[in-house]
Amino acid sequence: MLAFRAMAEARIALVEDEPDLAEVLRFNLAKAGFEVDVIPRGDLALEEVRRRPPQLILLDLMLPGLDGLEVTRALKRDPATARIPLVMLTAKAEEVDRIVGLELGADDYIPKPFSPREVVLRIRAVLRRHAGEPEAEARLEAGGIVLDTAAHRSEVNGVEIPLTATEFRLLRILMERRGRVQSRARLLADVWGYAEDVDSRTVDTHVRRLRRKLGPEADRLETVIGVGYRLQG
Ligand code: CA
């Protein structure tokens, strides 16, 4: 009941410049119980989100004003908006790698064409994941890696490293379960909130980026061939 109430109150900023597509999405999201603000331009989206932060941003990649990548970068740079979950809509399959590979911090992406039902399911998964994040927890340490989950800070050998929301969650789960192998499916479920099979390259891409950021401590994040990943404590 609580979950349902939280869901019904979630407000989504839908940033999409194609009126027909925006209307189909708005209609289906409203039917699913979400409040939806449709914003047709990237620059306006930035203003609106800063003025009245939504619970989630559903963002098209190709937009007039500022494109989706520029909007994402600006939002993730600003501490006031950095933690708002952001789901990207992409027109082309090849854009997906670009989005996942860039230092952007989108929480999920949905390739076009998509069914409105799929969009609703993905949004629920992202919101559930965010709602499930504990506000405060112990400080986690593995060698030179320190995570302060309450302050959302990460350090390697005393130097703060900037992690995206997804990278932080991934590292936190690996640290909480250090020494134990985590399969890609397990990580997809626990970090991304997916119950079903989703392309597990998402996990590999994020692990690669995380390793780069861990620098001298990168070797702690081991690949267990054919299984998944493990963080050595
Ligand atoms: Ca567009």
py3Dmol code that shows the C-alpha trace and the ligand (Angstrom):
import py3Dmol

protein = """\
ATOM      1  CA  MET A   1       0.000   0.000   0.000  1.00  0.00           C
ATOM      2  CA  LEU A   2       2.810   2.347   0.880  1.00  0.00           C
ATOM      3  CA  ALA A   3       4.620   1.437  -2.312  1.00  0.00           C
ATOM      4  CA  PHE A   4       1.484   2.061  -4.317  1.00  0.00           C
ATOM      5  CA  ARG A   5       0.960   5.435  -2.705  1.00  0.00           C
ATOM      6  CA  ALA A   6       4.555   6.478  -3.321  1.00  0.00           C
ATOM      7  CA  MET A   7       4.217   5.359  -6.917  1.00  0.00           C
ATOM      8  CA  ALA A   8       0.985   7.268  -7.450  1.00  0.00           C
ATOM      9  CA  GLU A   9       2.592  10.459  -6.231  1.00  0.00           C
ATOM     10  CA  ALA A  10       5.701  10.223  -8.393  1.00  0.00           C
ATOM     11  CA  ARG A  11       6.020  13.108 -10.782  1.00  0.00           C
ATOM     12  CA  ILE A  12       7.868  12.531 -14.033  1.00  0.00           C
ATOM     13  CA  ALA A  13       9.457  15.163 -16.250  1.00  0.00           C
ATOM     14  CA  LEU A  14       8.994  13.839 -19.777  1.00  0.00           C
ATOM     15  CA  VAL A  15      11.375  15.642 -22.117  1.00  0.00           C
ATOM     16  CA  GLU A  16      10.316  14.797 -25.681  1.00  0.00           C
ATOM     17  CA  ASP A  17       9.937  17.045 -28.700  1.00  0.00           C
ATOM     18  CA  GLU A  18       7.823  14.759 -30.901  1.00  0.00           C
ATOM     19  CA  PRO A  19       4.247  15.718 -29.933  1.00  0.00           C
ATOM     20  CA  ASP A  20       2.661  12.368 -30.904  1.00  0.00           C
ATOM     21  CA  LEU A  21       5.190  10.322 -28.988  1.00  0.00           C
ATOM     22  CA  ALA A  22       5.023  12.674 -25.996  1.00  0.00           C
ATOM     23  CA  GLU A  23       1.241  12.304 -25.930  1.00  0.00           C
ATOM     24  CA  VAL A  24       1.317   8.488 -26.123  1.00  0.00           C
ATOM     25  CA  LEU A  25       3.821   8.380 -23.264  1.00  0.00           C
ATOM     26  CA  ARG A  26       2.001  10.990 -21.203  1.00  0.00           C
ATOM     27  CA  PHE A  27      -1.286   9.134 -21.605  1.00  0.00           C
ATOM     28  CA  ASN A  28       0.166   5.756 -20.618  1.00  0.00           C
ATOM     29  CA  LEU A  29       2.167   7.108 -17.711  1.00  0.00           C
ATOM     30  CA  ALA A  30      -0.853   9.014 -16.398  1.00  0.00           C
ATOM     31  CA  LYS A  31      -2.938   5.847 -16.715  1.00  0.00           C
ATOM     32  CA  ALA A  32      -0.277   4.042 -14.676  1.00  0.00           C
ATOM     33  CA  GLY A  33      -0.737   6.652 -11.927  1.00  0.00           C
ATOM     34  CA  PHE A  34       2.115   9.046 -12.597  1.00  0.00           C
ATOM     35  CA  GLU A  35       1.883  12.797 -12.770  1.00  0.00           C
ATOM     36  CA  VAL A  36       3.587  13.885 -15.980  1.00  0.00           C
ATOM     37  CA  ASP A  37       5.068  17.226 -17.064  1.00  0.00           C
ATOM     38  CA  VAL A  38       5.789  17.250 -20.783  1.00  0.00           C
ATOM     39  CA  ILE A  39       8.715  19.497 -21.725  1.00  0.00           C
ATOM     40  CA  PRO A  40       9.509  19.822 -25.459  1.00  0.00           C
ATOM     41  CA  ARG A  41      13.023  21.325 -25.281  1.00  0.00           C
ATOM     42  CA  GLY A  42      16.307  20.449 -23.576  1.00  0.00           C
ATOM     43  CA  ASP A  43      17.042  23.962 -22.328  1.00  0.00           C
ATOM     44  CA  LEU A  44      13.543  24.296 -20.854  1.00  0.00           C
ATOM     45  CA  ALA A  45      13.931  20.881 -19.210  1.00  0.00           C
ATOM     46  CA  LEU A  46      16.997  22.088 -17.361  1.00  0.00           C
ATOM     47  CA  GLU A  47      15.124  25.160 -16.064  1.00  0.00           C
ATOM     48  CA  GLU A  48      12.008  23.214 -15.108  1.00  0.00           C
ATOM     49  CA  VAL A  49      13.850  20.421 -13.311  1.00  0.00           C
ATOM     50  CA  ARG A  50      15.890  22.925 -11.306  1.00  0.00           C
ATOM     51  CA  ARG A  51      12.811  24.938 -10.433  1.00  0.00           C
ATOM     52  CA  ARG A  52      10.661  21.973  -9.465  1.00  0.00           C
ATOM     53  CA  PRO A  53      12.625  18.710  -9.183  1.00  0.00           C
ATOM     54  CA  PRO A  54      10.584  15.667 -10.297  1.00  0.00           C
ATOM     55  CA  GLN A  55      10.998  12.129  -8.922  1.00  0.00           C
ATOM     56  CA  LEU A  56      12.254  10.929 -12.298  1.00  0.00           C
ATOM     57  CA  ILE A  57      13.307  12.371 -15.655  1.00  0.00           C
ATOM     58  CA  LEU A  58      12.445  10.588 -18.886  1.00  0.00           C
ATOM     59  CA  LEU A  59      14.675  12.206 -21.450  1.00  0.00           C
ATOM     60  CA  ASP A  60      14.829  11.944 -25.233  1.00  0.00           C
ATOM     61  CA  LEU A  61      18.322  12.043 -26.706  1.00  0.00           C
ATOM     62  CA  MET A  62      17.668  14.245 -29.744  1.00  0.00           C
ATOM     63  CA  LEU A  63      16.096  17.511 -28.583  1.00  0.00           C
ATOM     64  CA  PRO A  64      16.024  21.134 -29.657  1.00  0.00           C
ATOM     65  CA  GLY A  65      17.711  23.649 -27.374  1.00  0.00           C
ATOM     66  CA  LEU A  66      20.113  21.304 -25.623  1.00  0.00           C
ATOM     67  CA  ASP A  67      20.340  17.634 -26.550  1.00  0.00           C
ATOM     68  CA  GLY A  68      19.760  14.851 -24.054  1.00  0.00           C
ATOM     69  CA  LEU A  69      23.451  14.281 -23.413  1.00  0.00           C
ATOM     70  CA  GLU A  70      24.031  17.957 -22.596  1.00  0.00           C
ATOM     71  CA  VAL A  71      20.989  18.028 -20.314  1.00  0.00           C
ATOM     72  CA  THR A  72      22.199  14.903 -18.503  1.00  0.00           C
ATOM     73  CA  ARG A  73      25.678  16.319 -18.029  1.00  0.00           C
ATOM     74  CA  ALA A  74      24.337  19.564 -16.611  1.00  0.00           C
ATOM     75  CA  LEU A  75      21.928  17.803 -14.228  1.00  0.00           C
ATOM     76  CA  LYS A  76      24.525  15.336 -12.975  1.00  0.00           C
ATOM     77  CA  ARG A  77      27.055  18.115 -12.355  1.00  0.00           C
ATOM     78  CA  ASP A  78      24.651  19.999 -10.123  1.00  0.00           C
ATOM     79  CA  PRO A  79      24.391  18.513  -6.586  1.00  0.00           C
ATOM     80  CA  ALA A  80      20.776  19.739  -6.380  1.00  0.00           C
ATOM     81  CA  THR A  81      19.721  17.538  -9.317  1.00  0.00           C
ATOM     82  CA  ALA A  82      22.460  14.878  -9.509  1.00  0.00           C
ATOM     83  CA  ARG A  83      20.473  12.236  -7.647  1.00  0.00           C
ATOM     84  CA  ILE A  84      17.227  12.460  -9.593  1.00  0.00           C
ATOM     85  CA  PRO A  85      16.874   9.184 -11.509  1.00  0.00           C
ATOM     86  CA  LEU A  86      17.191   9.717 -15.226  1.00  0.00           C
ATOM     87  CA  VAL A  87      16.021   7.376 -17.965  1.00  0.00           C
ATOM     88  CA  MET A  88      17.131   8.064 -21.516  1.00  0.00           C
ATOM     89  CA  LEU A  89      15.076   7.408 -24.646  1.00  0.00           C
ATOM     90  CA  THR A  90      17.236   6.645 -27.665  1.00  0.00           C
ATOM     91  CA  ALA A  91      16.359   6.331 -31.317  1.00  0.00           C
ATOM     92  CA  LYS A  92      19.210   4.131 -32.477  1.00  0.00           C
ATOM     93  CA  ALA A  93      20.786   0.990 -31.109  1.00  0.00           C
ATOM     94  CA  GLU A  94      24.274   2.363 -31.694  1.00  0.00           C
ATOM     95  CA  GLU A  95      23.493   5.319 -29.445  1.00  0.00           C
ATOM     96  CA  VAL A  96      23.064   2.947 -26.527  1.00  0.00           C
ATOM     97  CA  ASP A  97      26.751   2.139 -26.277  1.00  0.00           C
ATOM     98  CA  ARG A  98      27.531   5.818 -26.426  1.00  0.00           C
ATOM     99  CA  ILE A  99      25.158   6.588 -23.587  1.00  0.00           C
ATOM    100  CA  VAL A 100      26.267   3.736 -21.377  1.00  0.00           C
ATOM    101  CA  GLY A 101      29.915   4.335 -22.196  1.00  0.00           C
ATOM    102  CA  LEU A 102      29.951   8.034 -21.510  1.00  0.00           C
ATOM    103  CA  GLU A 103      30.428   9.433 -18.059  1.00  0.00           C
ATOM    104  CA  LEU A 104      26.816  10.397 -17.890  1.00  0.00           C
ATOM    105  CA  GLY A 105      25.112   8.637 -15.077  1.00  0.00           C
ATOM    106  CA  ALA A 106      21.824   7.882 -16.815  1.00  0.00           C
ATOM    107  CA  ASP A 107      20.145   5.244 -14.648  1.00  0.00           C
ATOM    108  CA  ASP A 108      18.658   3.376 -17.562  1.00  0.00           C
ATOM    109  CA  TYR A 109      17.979   3.758 -21.246  1.00  0.00           C
ATOM    110  CA  ILE A 110      15.146   2.601 -23.453  1.00  0.00           C
ATOM    111  CA  PRO A 111      15.804   2.131 -27.170  1.00  0.00           C
ATOM    112  CA  LYS A 112      13.123   3.288 -29.611  1.00  0.00           C
ATOM    113  CA  PRO A 113      10.798   1.879 -30.755  1.00  0.00           C
ATOM    114  CA  PHE A 114       9.435   0.839 -27.366  1.00  0.00           C
ATOM    115  CA  SER A 115       6.062  -0.131 -26.043  1.00  0.00           C
ATOM    116  CA  PRO A 116       4.509   2.236 -23.487  1.00  0.00           C
ATOM    117  CA  ARG A 117       4.139  -0.802 -21.235  1.00  0.00           C
ATOM    118  CA  GLU A 118       7.881  -1.375 -21.309  1.00  0.00           C
ATOM    119  CA  VAL A 119       8.491   2.265 -20.410  1.00  0.00           C
ATOM    120  CA  VAL A 120       6.167   2.001 -17.403  1.00  0.00           C
ATOM    121  CA  LEU A 121       7.906  -1.190 -16.214  1.00  0.00           C
ATOM    122  CA  ARG A 122      11.369   0.333 -16.545  1.00  0.00           C
ATOM    123  CA  ILE A 123      10.334   3.491 -14.720  1.00  0.00           C
ATOM    124  CA  ARG A 124       8.848   1.470 -11.883  1.00  0.00           C
ATOM    125  CA  ALA A 125      12.068  -0.554 -11.616  1.00  0.00           C
ATOM    126  CA  VAL A 126      14.184   2.601 -11.408  1.00  0.00           C
ATOM    127  CA  LEU A 127      11.897   4.232  -8.827  1.00  0.00           C
ATOM    128  CA  ARG A 128      11.779   1.047  -6.738  1.00  0.00           C
ATOM    129  CA  ARG A 129      15.538   0.893  -6.745  1.00  0.00           C
ATOM    130  CA  HIS A 130      15.842   4.497  -5.600  1.00  0.00           C
ATOM    131  CA  ALA A 131      13.188   4.071  -2.914  1.00  0.00           C
ATOM    132  CA  GLY A 132      15.045   1.010  -1.622  1.00  0.00           C
ATOM    133  CA  GLU A 133      18.256   2.887  -1.100  1.00  0.00           C
ATOM    134  CA  PRO A 134      18.941   3.301   2.579  1.00  0.00           C
ATOM    135  CA  GLU A 135      19.525   6.887   3.664  1.00  0.00           C
ATOM    136  CA  ALA A 136      22.263   6.095   6.095  1.00  0.00           C
ATOM    137  CA  GLU A 137      24.502   3.097   6.494  1.00  0.00           C
ATOM    138  CA  ALA A 138      27.913   2.218   7.798  1.00  0.00           C
ATOM    139  CA  ARG A 139      31.111   3.325   6.183  1.00  0.00           C
ATOM    140  CA  LEU A 140      32.453   0.562   3.936  1.00  0.00           C
ATOM    141  CA  GLU A 141      36.146  -0.118   3.400  1.00  0.00           C
ATOM    142  CA  ALA A 142      38.161  -2.419   1.168  1.00  0.00           C
ATOM    143  CA  GLY A 143      41.870  -1.682   1.079  1.00  0.00           C
ATOM    144  CA  GLY A 144      42.218   1.927  -0.013  1.00  0.00           C
ATOM    145  CA  ILE A 145      38.595   2.189  -1.123  1.00  0.00           C
ATOM    146  CA  VAL A 146      36.257   3.936   1.295  1.00  0.00           C
ATOM    147  CA  LEU A 147      32.542   4.487   0.751  1.00  0.00           C
ATOM    148  CA  ASP A 148      30.549   6.773   2.989  1.00  0.00           C
ATOM    149  CA  THR A 149      27.040   5.774   1.982  1.00  0.00           C
ATOM    150  CA  ALA A 150      25.329   8.400   4.134  1.00  0.00           C
ATOM    151  CA  ALA A 151      27.286  11.257   2.598  1.00  0.00           C
ATOM    152  CA  HIS A 152      27.402   9.533  -0.803  1.00  0.00           C
ATOM    153  CA  ARG A 153      31.166   9.970  -0.924  1.00  0.00           C
ATOM    154  CA  SER A 154      33.759   7.654  -2.378  1.00  0.00           C
ATOM    155  CA  GLU A 155      37.509   7.776  -1.872  1.00  0.00           C
ATOM    156  CA  VAL A 156      40.554   5.901  -3.084  1.00  0.00           C
ATOM    157  CA  ASN A 157      43.627   6.293  -0.874  1.00  0.00           C
ATOM    158  CA  GLY A 158      42.153   9.418   0.686  1.00  0.00           C
ATOM    159  CA  VAL A 159      41.307  11.122  -2.616  1.00  0.00           C
ATOM    160  CA  GLU A 160      37.658  11.627  -3.470  1.00  0.00           C
ATOM    161  CA  ILE A 161      36.566   9.970  -6.724  1.00  0.00           C
ATOM    162  CA  PRO A 162      33.434  11.144  -8.549  1.00  0.00           C
ATOM    163  CA  LEU A 163      31.064   8.230  -9.156  1.00  0.00           C
ATOM    164  CA  THR A 164      27.741   8.290 -10.956  1.00  0.00           C
ATOM    165  CA  ALA A 165      24.697   7.083  -9.015  1.00  0.00           C
ATOM    166  CA  THR A 166      24.831   3.697 -10.732  1.00  0.00           C
ATOM    167  CA  GLU A 167      28.567   3.254 -10.199  1.00  0.00           C
ATOM    168  CA  PHE A 168      28.161   4.138  -6.538  1.00  0.00           C
ATOM    169  CA  ARG A 169      25.389   1.564  -6.115  1.00  0.00           C
ATOM    170  CA  LEU A 170      27.398  -1.081  -7.945  1.00  0.00           C
ATOM    171  CA  LEU A 171      30.475  -0.454  -5.817  1.00  0.00           C
ATOM    172  CA  ARG A 172      28.428  -0.409  -2.625  1.00  0.00           C
ATOM    173  CA  ILE A 173      26.883  -3.798  -3.374  1.00  0.00           C
ATOM    174  CA  LEU A 174      30.247  -5.308  -4.311  1.00  0.00           C
ATOM    175  CA  MET A 175      31.775  -3.920  -1.104  1.00  0.00           C
ATOM    176  CA  GLU A 176      28.915  -5.129   1.068  1.00  0.00           C
ATOM    177  CA  ARG A 177      29.452  -8.595  -0.414  1.00  0.00           C
ATOM    178  CA  ARG A 178      33.223  -8.452  -0.721  1.00  0.00           C
ATOM    179  CA  GLY A 179      34.993 -11.755  -1.240  1.00  0.00           C
ATOM    180  CA  ARG A 180      31.845 -13.262  -2.768  1.00  0.00           C
ATOM    181  CA  VAL A 181      31.328 -13.645  -6.498  1.00  0.00           C
ATOM    182  CA  GLN A 182      28.317 -11.749  -7.858  1.00  0.00           C
ATOM    183  CA  SER A 183      26.849 -12.973 -11.130  1.00  0.00           C
ATOM    184  CA  ARG A 184      25.871 -10.471 -13.810  1.00  0.00           C
ATOM    185  CA  ALA A 185      22.217 -11.473 -13.354  1.00  0.00           C
ATOM    186  CA  ARG A 186      22.465 -10.837  -9.600  1.00  0.00           C
ATOM    187  CA  LEU A 187      24.039  -7.437 -10.184  1.00  0.00           C
ATOM    188  CA  LEU A 188      21.437  -6.529 -12.792  1.00  0.00           C
ATOM    189  CA  ALA A 189      18.717  -7.365 -10.290  1.00  0.00           C
ATOM    190  CA  ASP A 190      20.279  -5.647  -7.280  1.00  0.00           C
ATOM    191  CA  VAL A 191      21.968  -2.638  -8.861  1.00  0.00           C
ATOM    192  CA  TRP A 192      19.604  -1.959 -11.752  1.00  0.00           C
ATOM    193  CA  GLY A 193      16.399  -3.471 -10.367  1.00  0.00           C
ATOM    194  CA  TYR A 194      15.795  -5.814 -13.278  1.00  0.00           C
ATOM    195  CA  ALA A 195      13.921  -9.007 -12.595  1.00  0.00           C
ATOM    196  CA  GLU A 196      14.295 -10.379 -16.087  1.00  0.00           C
ATOM    197  CA  ASP A 197      17.050 -10.836 -18.625  1.00  0.00           C
ATOM    198  CA  VAL A 198      18.480  -7.558 -19.764  1.00  0.00           C
ATOM    199  CA  ASP A 199      21.619  -7.205 -21.834  1.00  0.00           C
ATOM    200  CA  SER A 200      24.389  -8.018 -19.364  1.00  0.00           C
ATOM    201  CA  ARG A 201      26.852  -5.843 -21.285  1.00  0.00           C
ATOM    202  CA  THR A 202      25.457  -3.043 -19.146  1.00  0.00           C
ATOM    203  CA  VAL A 203      27.201  -4.619 -16.155  1.00  0.00           C
ATOM    204  CA  ASP A 204      30.491  -5.085 -18.009  1.00  0.00           C
ATOM    205  CA  THR A 205      30.492  -1.503 -19.243  1.00  0.00           C
ATOM    206  CA  HIS A 206      29.885  -0.107 -15.776  1.00  0.00           C
ATOM    207  CA  VAL A 207      32.529  -2.361 -14.219  1.00  0.00           C
ATOM    208  CA  ARG A 208      35.052  -1.143 -16.791  1.00  0.00           C
ATOM    209  CA  ARG A 209      34.303   2.482 -15.984  1.00  0.00           C
ATOM    210  CA  LEU A 210      34.378   1.812 -12.270  1.00  0.00           C
ATOM    211  CA  ARG A 211      37.789   0.125 -12.553  1.00  0.00           C
ATOM    212  CA  ARG A 212      39.179   3.167 -14.345  1.00  0.00           C
ATOM    213  CA  LYS A 213      38.005   5.385 -11.523  1.00  0.00           C
ATOM    214  CA  LEU A 214      39.382   3.076  -8.839  1.00  0.00           C
ATOM    215  CA  GLY A 215      42.870   3.648 -10.279  1.00  0.00           C
ATOM    216  CA  PRO A 216      45.475   2.003  -8.024  1.00  0.00           C
ATOM    217  CA  GLU A 217      42.758  -0.124  -6.386  1.00  0.00           C
ATOM    218  CA  ALA A 218      41.265  -1.323  -9.697  1.00  0.00           C
ATOM    219  CA  ASP A 219      42.687  -4.846  -9.323  1.00  0.00           C
ATOM    220  CA  ARG A 220      40.484  -5.427  -6.303  1.00  0.00           C
ATOM    221  CA  LEU A 221      37.526  -5.656  -8.656  1.00  0.00           C
ATOM    222  CA  GLU A 222      38.135  -9.074 -10.165  1.00  0.00           C
ATOM    223  CA  THR A 223      36.481 -10.689 -13.160  1.00  0.00           C
ATOM    224  CA  VAL A 224      35.508 -14.262 -12.417  1.00  0.00           C
ATOM    225  CA  ILE A 225      35.417 -15.761 -15.893  1.00  0.00           C
ATOM    226  CA  GLY A 226      32.080 -17.215 -16.869  1.00  0.00           C
ATOM    227  CA  VAL A 227      30.455 -16.074 -13.622  1.00  0.00           C
ATOM    228  CA  GLY A 228      30.677 -12.379 -12.842  1.00  0.00           C
ATOM    229  CA  TYR A 229      32.601 -10.091 -10.536  1.00  0.00           C
ATOM    230  CA  ARG A 230      34.083 -10.080  -7.069  1.00  0.00           C
ATOM    231  CA  LEU A 231      35.594  -7.375  -4.927  1.00  0.00           C
ATOM    232  CA  GLN A 232      38.532  -8.476  -2.805  1.00  0.00           C
ATOM    233  CA  GLY A 233      38.434  -7.043   0.729  1.00  0.00           C
TER     234      GLY A 233
END
"""
ligand_1 = """\
1
CA
Ca 13.547 13.906 -30.385
"""
view = py3Dmol.view(width=600, height=400)
view.addModel(protein, "pdb")
view.setStyle({"model": 0}, {"cartoon": {"style": "trace"}})
view.addModel(ligand_1, "xyz")
view.setStyle({"model": 1}, {"stick": {}})
view.zoomTo()
view.show()
